[in-house]
Amino acid sequence: MPVSRSTGSRLRRGWTLGATLAVSGAVALAPPVGAPARGAGLDGRIQRSRSRDRQLQAGIAADRRHAAAYQGRIDDLRGQLARLSPGLRQERAELDRLQDELRADRAALVRLRAQDARDREVLADQLVAIYEAPPVDLVQIALDSRGFADLLSRFGQLRRIAERNATVTRRVAAEHRAVAATTARIGRVEARHAATTAALQARHDAVQRLELELVDEQLPYVRARRGKEHRLTALRRRRAGLVHELERIQARQLRAISGGTPVGGADGYGFFPAAGTSYAQGDEPQIAARLQRMGRALHLHLIGLSGYRSPQHSVEVGGFANDPHTRGEASDTPGLEGVPEATLNRFGLTRPFPGAREADHVQLVGSRR
């Protein structure tokens, strides 16, 4: 039963030749004629490198998704910190201002206590003097006075002493009340502001701790992603070296196709394998040689878009794992579309599948389909 390659053909017809030449790594490279073991080893290493490349890319994408999930929460917490910080700075500035005020109040309190001590000493002296003095005898004062003026003076002195004692007593009581009120006010201000500042600082610290915890949880994914990115870069650098080496082998192989006959011609006629294609396995060298002879003879510019393909690559471009390309028995060759079947047969080629989409697919006459 014929096997159609229409799906792969549709995909390949969507490619431009420039894209095919540019993406040389997208086509499985084959070993050169005369060095199959070396070429096969390089091809296997390149295929394994591409498989590892895909694994690393998948791992990087997963790590990036995990890190991004944490990043949204981290950004939210950082926004909360940004909103809390101005209030905390303002509260701290207010605390500094109040502390300056408290220092002034404490200095005033010290002065009040000193004045209170002095007044207490004066009052104590007055009390001692009153206690030690003999009782006041108004008759004796009158008898001892030298005239009426002296008598008035003596009575005025007694009155002033009594008034001063009363004044000192009242002032000491007032100073005690002022000291007590100032001390109480300072205590209330300190307690209220300390509580407000502590609460705001506690909230700020809690948000910051949560942010740090999330960053710690996110960090392994970030480090893992960076490690995979570094390994991917090194992997691609090594694969580029392998591809370059295999391309040099492929170039020598292409020059050896058709028994040493050059592929293509300076005049633009002949067979021109696209960069990265392989015409070294199975029937591919014979197909390439016959396409070269036909292109030169009929003045055709024939492009070898796809010769041998590994099963994996064939599946990737829309074919399947056991199509003619994977057996080295076919070539997709733009430029053949208008060539009749009879002309193809003259050069030992055939177009095994019908339809316009298969018009560039050729195999050797008599090959299995």
Salt bridges, closest charged atoms under 4 A:
ASP53 OD2 - ARG236 NE 2.84
ASP53 OD2 - ARG239 NH2 3.10
ASP63 OD2 - LYS228 NZ 2.87
GLU91 OE2 - HIS193 ND1 3.18
GLU94 OE2 - ARG97 NH2 2.49
ASP100 OD1 - ARG103 NH2 1.90
GLU101 OE1 - ARG97 NH1 3.61
GLU101 OE2 - ARG185 NH1 3.32
ASP105 OD2 - ARG185 NH2 2.37
ASP116 OD2 - ARG120 NE 2.93
ASP116 OD1 - HIS176 NE2 3.25
ASP119 OD1 - ARG171 NH2 2.65
ASP150 OD2 - ARG154 NE 3.20
GLU190 OE2 - ARG106 NH2 2.09
ASP205 OD1 - HIS204 ND1 3.73
GLU211 OE2 - ARG78 NE 2.69
GLU229 OE2 - ARG64 NH2 3.32
GLU229 OE2 - ARG225 NE 3.49
GLU245 OE2 - ARG38 NH2 2.61
ASP267 OD1 - ARG296 NH1 2.48
GLU316 OE2 - ARG54 NH1 3.56
GLU316 OE1 - HIS313 ND1 3.74
ASP323 OD2 - ARG309 NH2 3.06
GLU329 OE1 - ARG327 NE 3.09
GLU329 OE2 - ARG368 NE 3.65
ASP332 OD1 - ARG5 NH1 2.89
ASP332 OD2 - ARG12 NE 2.40
ASP332 OD2 - ARG309 NH1 3.90
ASP332 OD1 - HIS325 NE2 3.29
ASP332 OD1 - HIS361 ND1 3.13
GLU341 OE1 - ARG351 NH1 3.84
GLU358 OE1 - ARG5 NH2 2.67
ASP360 OD1 - ARG5 NH2 3.74
ASP360 OD1 - ARG13 NH2 2.97
